Every structure is written in C-alpha cells, then in structure tokens.
Amino acid sequence: MSTPTALALVCTLKPTPAESSSDLIARQVLDQLAEHDIKGELVRVADLDIRPGVSADEGDGDQWPTLRSRVLAADILLIATPTWVGHMSSIAQRVLERLDADLHETDSKGRPVMAGKIGLAAAVGNEDGAHKIVADLFQGLNDIGFTIPSQGCTYWNGEAMGSIDFRDLDQVPSAVAEATATMARNAAHLARLLRDHNYPAPG
C-alpha cells in the first residue's frame, strides 16, 4: 500500500514569499508527521484564487476545484491559521465554507466523501483565541466527515498585545513541540487504522 499523505493548508493572509508563523508551524507539523512515514505537502492558500461560495466550483477561474482534489487525495488535512481578533483568519473560514459543499457528497458506498480522513488544526497569534479557533475548526471538519484524533491540535499564544511572533522565537517552546509531536503521532496512527478499516457504509 502507498505511503499515507498529509496536506497542510496554510491560511495566513500573506502570499508567498512573505514570512509567516502559520507557515512555520505547519512545516513543523509536517516534519513530525514525516517521522512517522507520512509524506506531506504544503499549500499557502493566499497564493490561489479561491472564490467565495459554498459549491465545489464557483467558476470564472476559481482554483478551489484543483485544491479540493488535493484534499481528496490526502489522508490527513491540516489547517494552520493565524489568530485575528480572537478568530481564525478569513482564509481559514473560506476553506471551511468551500468544504461545506462536501457535506452531502458521498463515496461509492454511501459514506461522506471525506470519511476516513484525519483533520488537524494549528493556530498561532499574539492574543488569546487558539482554543476557540481549534474548536470551530474541529466542529466544521467533523461535520464534513473528517475524524479528529486525540490531542489533534497544536498552538502558540504570544503575550497579549505583544510584538513577538512565533517565527521570531529562538526556539520552539517545549510545550508546543510536545503538542506537535503528540498530534503527529496520533494522527499517523489513526490515519493508518482508517486506511485499513474505514467507517461502515450506511444501510
């Protein structure tokens, strides 16, 4: 069987090549997943023309269909977002909105098309909000059919109203590193289980 794969959607508001803390933490997650033989790739969503809407294809140059095909091909989906006024970025919210089109899409056995895939979350920011962001992401991903592993998130909250970003740190705080490693370990384990034994079909 082929190597399980992970796709990290980085939802910073900054297009490449701007530095991004969300990009950094996503790469750290992919590095940890690689320790468990999970092949990962990263997409900065701001580099694409993802149109607003809740359908699988909004037409007129919408690049969501191509990105959606990459989500469908992956075993693990990570959404990494900055914290803005206590919430996920508008780009992360748009990703959830576009995934909404798959709420009623099913596979050949009648299961949600995203069933058997793992959903992960990462959040960074100089303010509170990570727990709420993760809760919102997990609820949305779960509704769509993704499975959330035990301790399936990692985050960093800097000092409130501070000027230090995650990417400015000399080293990753041990608590963040441990959370990232645990998330990757549990996600890799669950992804392989669901690959071999996906959820039962309805009926």
Disulfide bonds with the S-S distance in Angstrom:
none
